[in-house]
Amino acid sequence: MKFPILFFLITITICLAFVPMIEAWSVNVTFDTTGLECRVWIENAGGYRIGGDGSNDYRSCIDGNELISNIAEQYWVHAKIEGSLRKPKIRGPYQTDTCFRLGGTVDNFSFNERDLIHCQGI
């Protein structure tokens, strides 16, 4: 009876040692605009949306934050202001945690990366 238990423990130990841990990243966006609707989404290297807002899911971007998490793969962060004639702002590629600030007006908005210290505790 000891053999099955020992075999089970050895199998579990080997699996834990050789199976890579699944890492994840997070994108934190701080909103600071003047009464605008916006959307922020994440795409992978193939151009597929893997997180964030959908194609017509605009949200209030007056103030607040959004935290998007996903599995570890290379990604790009996109931001678009509803009603703006400007193209979406695209940042990347990244494979780690990132922090951004989305601010401005409908005709002149900025989407800039910030140090992670600005997003800690949010």
VOKOLKOL-56728 format. One record per residue (C-alpha): chain; residue in one letter; x, y, z. Coordinates in pm, whole numbers. Layout:
REM residues N
SITE;ch;aa;x;y;z
SITE;A;A;X;Y;Z .
...
//
This chain:
REM residues 122
SITE;ch;aa;x;y;z
SITE;A;M;0;0;0 .
SITE;A;K;293;237;47 .
SITE;A;F;395;212;-321 .
SITE;A;P;86;392;-467 .
SITE;A;I;119;677;-216 .
SITE;A;L;491;714;-281 .
SITE;A;F;436;699;-657 .
SITE;A;F;165;966;-630 .
SITE;A;L;389;1200;-424 .
SITE;A;I;682;1160;-664 .
SITE;A;T;458;1227;-965 .
SITE;A;I;317;1545;-809 .
SITE;A;T;666;1667;-716 .
SITE;A;I;796;1615;-1070 .
SITE;A;C;495;1791;-1221 .
SITE;A;L;539;2093;-996 .
SITE;A;A;910;2111;-1073 .
SITE;A;F;884;2093;-1451 .
SITE;A;V;554;2261;-1533 .
SITE;A;P;615;2634;-1585 .
SITE;A;M;422;2874;-1370 .
SITE;A;I;163;3078;-1557 .
SITE;A;E;251;3443;-1518 .
SITE;A;A;14;3731;-1567 .
SITE;A;W;42;4102;-1629 .
SITE;A;S;-179;4396;-1548 .
SITE;A;V;-246;4728;-1720 .
SITE;A;N;-362;5015;-1500 .
SITE;A;V;-509;5324;-1667 .
SITE;A;T;-582;5648;-1481 .
SITE;A;F;-850;5866;-1644 .
SITE;A;D;-825;6244;-1632 .
SITE;A;T;-1041;6399;-1906 .
SITE;A;T;-1306;6669;-1929 .
SITE;A;G;-1642;6492;-1962 .
SITE;A;L;-1538;6242;-2228 .
SITE;A;E;-1631;5886;-2312 .
SITE;A;C;-1342;5656;-2400 .
SITE;A;R;-1246;5294;-2435 .
SITE;A;V;-922;5112;-2359 .
SITE;A;W;-843;4766;-2487 .
SITE;A;I;-554;4523;-2515 .
SITE;A;E;-452;4330;-2827 .
SITE;A;N;-203;4048;-2872 .
SITE;A;A;57;4014;-3150 .
SITE;A;G;-209;3870;-3382 .
SITE;A;G;-429;4180;-3344 .
SITE;A;Y;-695;4002;-3137 .
SITE;A;R;-858;4183;-2844 .
SITE;A;I;-757;3998;-2527 .
SITE;A;G;-882;4239;-2262 .
SITE;A;G;-1047;4569;-2187 .
SITE;A;D;-1345;4738;-2347 .
SITE;A;G;-1529;4600;-2651 .
SITE;A;S;-1558;4770;-2990 .
SITE;A;N;-1845;5000;-2886 .
SITE;A;D;-1814;4985;-2508 .
SITE;A;Y;-1734;5349;-2433 .
SITE;A;R;-1714;5448;-2065 .
SITE;A;S;-1694;5770;-1868 .
SITE;A;C;-1333;5885;-1853 .
SITE;A;I;-1375;6191;-1633 .
SITE;A;D;-1177;6035;-1350 .
SITE;A;G;-1107;5696;-1200 .
SITE;A;N;-906;5393;-1297 .
SITE;A;E;-932;5072;-1492 .
SITE;A;L;-730;4760;-1417 .
SITE;A;I;-701;4499;-1693 .
SITE;A;S;-528;4165;-1631 .
SITE;A;N;-452;3875;-1861 .
SITE;A;I;-213;3586;-1910 .
SITE;A;A;148;3659;-1996 .
SITE;A;E;186;3721;-2366 .
SITE;A;Q;311;4015;-2567 .
SITE;A;Y;46;4288;-2587 .
SITE;A;W;-34;4638;-2712 .
SITE;A;V;-255;4890;-2530 .
SITE;A;H;-507;5095;-2734 .
SITE;A;A;-705;5403;-2628 .
SITE;A;K;-979;5586;-2820 .
SITE;A;I;-1195;5888;-2732 .
SITE;A;E;-1555;5877;-2856 .
SITE;A;G;-1620;6148;-3115 .
SITE;A;S;-1251;6217;-3178 .
SITE;A;L;-1132;6223;-3538 .
SITE;A;R;-788;6114;-3422 .
SITE;A;K;-678;5754;-3461 .
SITE;A;P;-660;5535;-3151 .
SITE;A;K;-338;5575;-2954 .
SITE;A;I;-139;5250;-2950 .
SITE;A;R;142;5171;-2706 .
SITE;A;G;358;4860;-2693 .
SITE;A;P;466;4592;-2721 .
SITE;A;Y;484;4498;-2354 .
SITE;A;Q;527;4176;-2158 .
SITE;A;T;509;4317;-1808 .
SITE;A;D;287;4532;-1586 .
SITE;A;T;225;4883;-1720 .
SITE;A;C;67;5207;-1603 .
SITE;A;F;-89;5479;-1823 .
SITE;A;R;-266;5814;-1795 .
SITE;A;L;-541;5907;-2042 .
SITE;A;G;-616;6279;-2036 .
SITE;A;G;-710;6583;-2241 .
SITE;A;T;-998;6684;-2463 .
SITE;A;V;-1178;6524;-2757 .
SITE;A;D;-950;6701;-3008 .
SITE;A;N;-628;6682;-2811 .
SITE;A;F;-598;6378;-2588 .
SITE;A;S;-287;6211;-2455 .
SITE;A;F;-221;5852;-2361 .
SITE;A;N;114;5828;-2187 .
SITE;A;E;296;5554;-2002 .
SITE;A;R;382;5634;-1642 .
SITE;A;D;611;5481;-1384 .
SITE;A;L;446;5194;-1198 .
SITE;A;I;480;5392;-875 .
SITE;A;H;189;5612;-995 .
SITE;A;C;-41;5308;-1009 .
SITE;A;Q;53;5136;-687 .
SITE;A;G;-223;5123;-433 .
SITE;A;I;-496;5193;-687 .
//
